[in-house]
Amino acid sequence: MMKARLMIAGALAALMLPATAQAHRQWMMPSSTTLSGNESWITVDAAVSNDLFYFEHVPMRTDGIVVTQPDGSAGKIENAATGKYRSTFDVHLTQPGTYRIGSATTMVMGSYMLNGKQERLPRGTTKDKLASVIPAGATDVQVAEASNRNEIFVTLGAPSTGLFKPTGSGIELVPVTHPNDLVSGETASFQFLLDGKPASGLKVTVIPGGIRYRDALGQMDLVADQDGKVAITWPQPGMYWLNASVGGGREGGEGGGPGGPGAGAPGAAPAPRPARPAGPPPRRASYVSTLEVLAP
């Protein structure tokens, strides 16, 4: 029992050290990103779809969305509703400056050995639940974090930068150019951090909305420099989907299932499954944002 506790403690300590591209894209789209006046409202659509900013797959959940106001205090979403293909909600802007609206989750993935068999951690395991899901007698505990962040920025009046202080968890955007000050034909610069450090070599994808109505995707594939920075020149006004990610599926995996790699002749012994790669699972993290680019 003491040995298992020490292994779990070691795994937790490792997690204290500083989403892969998918066929379906998760996104939030605000009715506006720059507003004037003493107060205002915005409505946000949230969905998961093939065609960006078009509702044709499933709605995005709203229960984990957090509003951070310009002074750092917590705001709230209002009038939230979820339909067949999208969710919507409103945000009341009452402070001048820039708001962050989004969700950030961190889960734990990994495995352990028990009675000579490798077992996987249950899907959705979090760090605070790790000790409870690893049974006594488990050995070779190997874990890694999977972080996902989806956020948008909205400014009332003049842009502010107070809420861009990094948390040190997952992929984060630190603006060199403010995300609510983007103009077509101009070049914007963003810095990305991974667990608080410059994300050198991070792959960043930018896609303009409206892909349902054009033949060319218009995708821009960028790679962050040694300081985690990328430069983006906006070809036209409109809404853009930005995604950055690290990690991904592990090679090997499991066979089995009808017609799968482990299938054989009826009555025959099943073929051995491919060996999983040694070592801990890779760190995974993803970042998604929707940016509005204005005409000059």
N, C-alpha and C positions, 0 to 999 in steps of 0.2 A: 504493500500500500504506500509506504514511504517513498519507494522508488518511483511509482507512478506519479505521486504528487510532485516529486522533484522534476520529472520529465515535463509535466504540464506547466510547472512554474517556469521551466526553461523555455518552453514554447511561447508562453505569454511574454516573457522578457524579450524574446526575439521579435515579437510583434510590436513592441514599443519602439524598435529602431525605425529611424527614419525609412472599359468594356469593349472590348474587342469589336471590330467592325462587324455589323450584322446586316442581314438582308432588310430588316425593318429598322427604321430610324425613329428614335424617340426625340420629341421636340416640344417646345413651348413657343407660342407666337403671341406677343402682346399687340394690342390694337394700336399702340404708339409707344415709342421709346423716349421721345423728348417732348415735354409739355411746358406751358407757361402758366403764370397766374399764381395765386396764393395756395390753391389746392385744386386737385383734379382726380379723375377716376380713369382707370384702364381696365379693359377686359382681356383675359388671356385664354387662348385656346391651347389645349394640351392633348397630344395624341401620339400614337405609334403607327407609322405608315411606311409604305414603299415610296410614294411620291411625296416629297417634302411639302408640308403645309397644306396637304389635301387629306381629307378624312376618308379612309377606306379600309382600315384594319381594326384596331382596338383603341379604346381611350386610355390615356395615361392616368394613373391614380393621383389623387390630390392630397391624400391624408399626410404625406410626408413633406409637403411644400412649406417652406419657411420664408417669411418676409423679413428682411433686415432693413431698417430705416436709415437715413443718412447719419443720424447721431449714434448708430449702433444698437438702438433699442429694437425690440421685436414688434413688427407689425402683424397683420393677419390677412388672410384671404377671406372674402365674403361672397355670398351667393353662389357657393360651389355647387355644381351639378354635373352628373356623369350620364352620358347617353350611350348609344350603341357604338359609335365610332370616335367620340371625343369627349373630353371634359372641358368645362369652362369655369372661370371664377373671376371675381373682381378684386381690385386692390385700390383702396382709397389713399391717395397721396396727400399728406397734410404738412409735410416738412420740405423745405427747399433742399435740393441736392439729389444725389444718386441713391437709388434703392437696388438691393439685390433680392431677386425672387427665385427660389429654386430648392432643390433637394440634394442632400449628400448622404450617402450610405457607405458603410464599411462592414464587410462580412469576412469570415474566416473560412478558407478552404484548406484541405489537407487530408492526412490519413494517419493510421497507426496500425500496428500489428497486434493481433490478439489470437492466441491459440494457433499460431502458425499461419494465420490468414490476414491479409491486408484489408482493412475496413476504411471506408471514407467517412469524413465528417458529414453530418446531416446538412442538407442545403439550408442556407439562411442562418448558419451558426454565427454568433457574434462573440467578441472577445470576452464579454462578461459571462457568456454561457459556455465557454470552452471547457472549463473544468467539469461541468455537469454532463457533458456528452462523451467524455473519454472515460471508459470504464476502468475499474481497478485491474491491474495486471497488464494493461496496455504497454507496449514497448515501441520504440522507433517512431515516436510522435513527430510528425513533420507538418508544419502549418505555414501559410502565407496569407496576406490580406488581399482582398479584392475591393477596391474603392470605386464608387461611381458618383459623379457630380454633374448635375444638369441645372444650369442657371441662366437667367437673363438679367439685364440691367435697364433700369428706367430712370430718367432724370426729370425732375421738376425744377425749372429755372436753370441756374448755372450748375454745371457738373461738379461733383465733389469726389474725393478719393479716400475718404476715411474708412470705408468698409472693405478696402482691398488689402488689408493686413492679412498675410498668409496665416493659415492655421497649422501648417506643417503636415497635413494629412492628404494623401492622394494628389491628383493633378489639380493645380490652381492657376488661374490667369492673373497675372500682375500687369496692368496696362502701362505701356510706355505712351501709347495713344489711348485716350479715354474711349471706351467702347460705345459711348453715346456721342462721339464726335468724329464720325466716319463719313467721308465724302467720296463719291465716285471720281475716278481719275487720280486720286491721291493715294499715297502709301501709308498704311498704318503699321505700327510695330507693337507686338505683344510679347511679354515674357511668360514662359510656363515653368512652374516649379513641380517637382515630384517629391513628395514628402519633405517639403521645405527647401529643397536644393534645386539649382538650375537643371532643367530636364534636357540635357544635351542629347541631340540625336532624336528627339521626340518627333514622331510622325504626326502631322497636322493636315486635316482635310477640310476644305472649304467648298461648299456647293451652293450656288444661288437657287432661290426658290423658283417655283413655276416649272419644274422639270417635266411635269405632266404634259405641258403644251409646247415642248420643243424637242428636236431630235438630239441635239448635243447636250450632254450632261453639264458641261461647263465646270467640271470639277478641277480644283487646284490642289495639288499635292505638294506639301512643304515639309522641310526638315529643320528642326530648331538647331541653331548654332551652339557653340560651346557654353554660351550663357543662357541657353534655353529660349532664345529670341527668334521670332519669325517676322518677316515683313510681307505684308499682303497689299497688293495694288488692286483696288476695286474696279472692275471693268464697267459697271453700270449701277444705277441706284436699285434699291430693293432689299428684300430680306435674304440673309445668308445663314446657312447652317454650318457651324464650326464644330469639328470633332477631333479630339486627340486621344490616343490610347497607347498603352504599353501592356505587354503580356499577351496571352492567348492560350489556345488549346495545347495540351501536351501530346506529343507524338506517342504512338503505341495504342493506348486506350484498351477497351474491352471488346471482345468479339461476342459471339452468341446471338441467340434469337433466330427465328426462322429465316433461313437463307443468308444469315450473316456469316462472318468469318469463322465462327465456331461450328457451323452446321456441317453435317456429314451424312453418310448413308444411314437409312433407318436401322436402328439397333447397334450401330457402330459407336465406339467410344468417341466422345467429343474431342475435337482437335484442341491442342493446347492454346490458351489465349496468349496473345503477344505480351511480352514482358513490359511492364511499365518502366519508364526511365527512372534511374536512381536519383536520389536527392529530393529536396523539397520542391513543391510546386512553385512556379514562377510568380513573382509579384504582378498583380493585374490592377490596372487603373484606367478609367475612362473619364473624359470631360466632354460635355456638350453645351453649346450656347447658340442662341439665335441673335444675330446682329443686324441692325438696320443701317443701311448705307443711303445717305441723302444725295440729292442732286446738288451740284455746285451752285 
